[in-house]
Amino acid sequence: MAHDWPGLAETFRRAEQGGELDAYRRRRWGNDGRADWLDQDYLPSLTEIEASALYRGAGGRQAKQFGANPIEYVRDAVDFLLYDTIKLENRFDECATETGGFGLVGASKEWPSYLLTLREPMLFAPWSPHTERALRRLGMLPPGLRGGHPGLCYIDLLDTLAILANRLQLPDFRGVDEFCYLNGRQKRAAGETR
């Protein structure tokens, strides 16, 4: 499967300039200072309302279940994910499933990947259903992404999304997420040839 990468990049830029991503950007990245909520000094005062906004931004679909997590657990999970010194793949694994040591009810891989991206968009990318759909359509979906160790799968996903960012000349992983959102919701990715 061959792709017209400059064409895909231009289609994305036109959609971006045409405002097609404005509502998604507001919902996803907000303009409410949510990245500041992730500062280590701020975390002890993170409120339930702010945690809920972060969960919605991550694309969480089980808000009622997530809201049942005590705010102290949410704060601890965020602090562990963003500031503990163990390897990223282990921190991610502990937060990506409800059975992990810092797993939260109603949260999945979207939650930690979103928080990492919100904190460091040049280093980390969101992992969502539209990410997988777009990569599948582009023939770039890493094998075994859904069945392996979540932390190691996330590292594989980051490597693949870095290649995508380079091919599309996107400055950070928020742009990659927006590209995947746009292309993951379309029937066929623009520029795809058979």
C-alpha positions as CSV (number, residue, x, y, z in Angstrom):
1,M,0.0,0.0,0.0
2,A,1.6,3.3,-1.2
3,H,0.7,6.6,0.3
4,D,1.0,10.2,-0.9
5,W,2.5,11.6,2.3
6,P,2.8,15.2,1.1
7,G,-0.9,14.9,-0.1
8,L,-2.0,13.5,3.3
9,A,-0.1,16.3,5.1
10,E,-1.7,18.9,2.8
11,T,-5.2,17.5,3.3
12,F,-4.7,17.6,7.1
13,R,-3.4,21.2,7.0
14,R,-6.4,22.2,4.9
15,A,-8.8,20.6,7.5
16,E,-6.9,22.3,10.3
17,Q,-7.1,25.7,8.6
18,G,-10.7,25.2,7.7
19,G,-11.6,24.7,11.4
20,E,-12.6,21.0,11.1
21,L,-10.5,20.2,14.2
22,D,-11.5,23.2,16.4
23,A,-14.2,21.4,18.4
24,Y,-12.0,18.3,18.8
25,R,-9.1,20.4,20.0
26,R,-11.2,22.2,22.6
27,R,-12.5,18.9,23.9
28,R,-9.2,17.1,23.8
29,W,-6.6,19.8,24.9
30,G,-8.9,22.4,26.4
31,N,-8.0,26.0,27.1
32,D,-8.6,25.7,30.8
33,G,-5.0,25.3,32.0
34,R,-5.4,21.5,32.3
35,A,-1.7,20.9,31.6
36,D,-0.9,23.0,34.7
37,W,-3.0,20.6,36.8
38,L,-0.4,18.0,36.2
39,D,2.4,19.9,37.8
40,Q,3.7,17.9,40.7
41,D,3.2,20.8,43.1
42,Y,-0.4,21.2,42.0
43,L,-1.4,17.5,42.1
44,P,-2.2,17.5,45.9
45,S,-5.0,20.0,45.2
46,L,-6.4,18.4,42.0
47,T,-10.2,18.5,42.3
48,E,-12.8,16.0,41.3
49,I,-14.0,18.4,38.7
50,E,-10.5,18.8,37.2
51,A,-10.0,15.0,37.3
52,S,-13.3,14.6,35.4
53,A,-12.2,17.1,32.8
54,L,-9.0,15.3,32.3
55,Y,-10.9,12.0,32.0
56,R,-13.2,13.5,29.3
57,G,-10.2,14.9,27.5
58,A,-8.7,11.5,27.4
59,G,-11.8,10.2,25.7
60,G,-13.0,8.2,28.7
61,R,-16.4,6.6,28.1
62,Q,-17.2,5.5,31.7
63,A,-17.5,8.8,33.5
64,K,-19.7,7.5,36.2
65,Q,-17.4,4.6,37.1
66,F,-14.3,6.8,36.9
67,G,-16.0,9.4,39.2
68,A,-16.4,6.7,41.8
69,N,-12.6,6.6,42.3
70,P,-11.5,8.5,45.4
71,I,-9.7,11.7,44.4
72,E,-6.7,10.6,46.4
73,Y,-6.4,7.5,44.2
74,V,-6.6,9.7,41.1
75,R,-3.9,12.0,42.4
76,D,-1.6,9.1,43.4
77,A,-2.0,7.5,40.0
78,V,-1.2,10.7,38.1
79,D,1.8,11.4,40.4
80,F,3.1,7.8,39.9
81,L,2.6,7.9,36.1
82,L,4.3,11.3,35.6
83,Y,6.9,11.5,38.3
84,D,8.0,8.0,39.5
85,T,11.5,7.0,38.4
86,I,10.8,3.5,37.2
87,K,10.7,2.8,33.5
88,L,7.9,4.3,31.4
89,E,6.6,1.0,30.2
90,N,6.2,-0.2,33.8
91,R,4.5,3.0,34.9
92,F,2.2,2.9,31.9
93,D,1.3,-0.8,32.6
94,E,0.5,0.0,36.3
95,C,-1.9,2.7,35.2
96,A,-3.4,1.3,32.0
97,T,-5.6,-1.4,33.5
98,E,-7.9,-1.5,36.4
99,T,-5.9,-4.4,37.9
100,G,-2.6,-2.5,37.8
101,G,-1.2,-1.1,41.0
102,F,-2.3,2.4,40.0
103,G,-5.2,1.4,37.8
104,L,-8.5,3.3,38.2
105,V,-12.0,2.1,37.7
106,G,-13.2,3.2,34.2
107,A,-9.7,4.1,33.0
108,S,-7.8,2.3,30.3
109,K,-4.8,2.9,28.0
110,E,-6.3,6.2,26.8
111,W,-6.0,7.7,30.3
112,P,-2.3,7.4,30.9
113,S,-1.3,8.1,27.3
114,Y,-3.4,11.3,27.3
115,L,-1.9,12.5,30.6
116,L,1.7,11.8,29.3
117,T,0.9,13.7,26.1
118,L,-0.7,16.6,27.9
119,R,2.4,16.9,30.0
120,E,5.0,16.3,27.3
121,P,3.5,16.5,23.8
122,M,6.9,16.4,22.1
123,L,7.7,13.0,23.7
124,F,4.4,11.2,24.2
125,A,1.3,10.4,22.1
126,P,-2.3,9.5,22.9
127,W,-3.4,5.9,22.3
128,S,-7.0,5.8,21.3
129,P,-9.4,3.9,19.0
130,H,-8.9,6.5,16.3
131,T,-5.2,6.1,16.5
132,E,-5.4,2.4,15.9
133,R,-8.0,2.9,13.0
134,A,-5.8,5.5,11.3
135,L,-2.6,3.3,11.6
136,R,-4.5,0.2,10.4
137,R,-5.7,2.2,7.3
138,L,-2.1,3.3,6.7
139,G,-0.7,-0.2,7.1
140,M,1.4,1.0,10.1
141,L,-0.4,-0.7,13.0
142,P,2.3,-2.4,15.1
143,P,1.7,-6.2,15.3
144,G,0.4,-7.5,18.6
145,L,-0.6,-4.0,19.8
146,R,-3.8,-5.2,21.5
147,G,-2.6,-8.4,23.1
148,G,0.8,-7.7,24.7
149,H,2.1,-6.0,27.8
150,P,0.4,-2.5,27.7
151,G,3.6,-0.6,28.6
152,L,5.7,-2.3,25.9
153,C,2.9,-1.9,23.3
154,Y,2.8,1.8,24.2
155,I,6.6,2.0,23.4
156,D,6.0,0.3,20.0
157,L,3.1,2.7,19.3
158,L,5.3,5.7,20.2
159,D,7.9,4.5,17.7
160,T,5.4,4.1,15.0
161,L,3.7,7.5,15.7
162,A,7.1,9.1,15.6
163,I,7.6,7.8,12.0
164,L,4.1,9.1,11.1
165,A,4.9,12.5,12.6
166,N,8.1,12.7,10.6
167,R,6.4,11.7,7.3
168,L,3.7,14.3,7.9
169,Q,6.2,16.9,9.3
170,L,4.0,17.4,12.4
171,P,5.7,19.3,15.2
172,D,4.4,17.2,18.1
173,F,2.2,14.3,19.1
174,R,-0.9,16.4,19.6
175,G,-0.8,17.0,15.8
176,V,-0.4,13.3,15.2
177,D,-3.4,12.6,17.4
178,E,-5.5,15.2,15.5
179,F,-4.3,13.6,12.2
180,C,-5.3,10.2,13.4
181,Y,-8.7,11.5,14.6
182,L,-9.4,13.1,11.3
183,N,-8.3,10.1,9.3
184,G,-9.6,7.5,11.7
185,R,-13.1,8.7,11.3
186,Q,-13.1,8.8,7.5
187,K,-14.0,5.8,5.5
188,R,-10.6,5.7,3.8
189,A,-7.5,7.8,4.5
190,A,-7.0,10.4,1.9
191,G,-4.1,9.7,-0.5
192,E,-4.4,5.9,-0.1
193,T,-4.0,4.0,-3.3
194,R,-4.6,0.3,-3.9
